[in-house]
Amino acid sequence: MEKRQSKDPLHGITLQKIVETLVDYYGFDTLGELIKIKSFNVNPSVKSSLTFLRKTDWARKQVEDLYLKTLPKIQSK
């Protein structure tokens, strides 16, 4: 039996891993400028960001899109 690989580039990557990777790469200051959400700009933390992103689809989509755009830059480091 063949295993099918998901065509979703985010398959198997947790939201926490995405946020932590973006914070490590950009920092909360730049991340807050790129994506205007309170949890990146006011007392930012990974935990508060995850809580908000899990409830807010549009914000999660923006974070996932930024991650996909940033991934080639991270991998070429």
C-alpha positions in Angstrom: 0.0 0.0 0.0 1.3 3.4 -0.9 1.4 6.3 1.5 0.1 9.5 0.1 1.9 12.7 1.2 -0.2 15.7 2.0 0.0 18.6 -0.5 -0.5 21.0 2.4 2.9 22.6 3.1 1.9 23.1 6.7 1.0 19.4 7.3 2.6 18.2 10.5 3.8 21.6 11.7 2.1 22.8 14.9 0.9 26.4 15.3 3.3 26.7 18.2 6.2 25.8 16.0 5.1 28.3 13.4 4.9 31.1 16.0 8.1 30.2 17.7 10.0 30.1 14.4 8.6 33.5 13.3 9.4 35.1 16.7 13.0 33.7 16.5 13.4 35.1 13.0 11.6 38.4 13.3 11.1 39.1 17.0 7.8 40.4 18.3 8.5 44.0 17.3 8.8 43.2 13.6 6.2 40.5 13.8 3.8 43.1 15.3 4.5 45.4 12.4 3.9 42.8 9.8 0.7 41.4 11.4 -1.3 43.9 13.3 -2.7 41.9 16.2 -2.6 42.8 19.9 -0.9 39.7 21.1 2.2 40.6 19.0 2.2 44.2 20.1 1.0 44.5 23.8 2.8 42.3 26.3 3.7 39.8 23.6 4.2 36.1 24.4 4.0 32.9 22.5 1.2 31.7 24.9 -1.0 34.7 24.4 -0.4 34.6 20.6 -1.4 30.9 20.4 -4.6 31.5 22.5 -5.7 34.3 20.1 -4.6 32.6 16.9 -6.5 29.4 17.8 -9.7 31.4 18.1 -9.2 33.8 15.2 -9.1 32.2 11.7 -8.1 35.4 9.8 -5.2 36.1 12.0 -4.0 32.4 11.9 -4.2 32.6 8.1 -2.0 35.7 8.1 0.6 34.0 10.4 0.6 30.8 8.3 1.0 32.8 5.1 3.9 34.8 6.6 5.5 31.5 7.7 5.3 30.1 4.2 6.8 33.3 2.7 9.6 33.3 5.4 10.5 29.6 5.3 12.8 29.8 2.3 14.8 32.7 4.0 15.1 30.6 7.2 16.2 27.5 5.4 18.9 29.4 3.4 20.5 30.7 6.6 
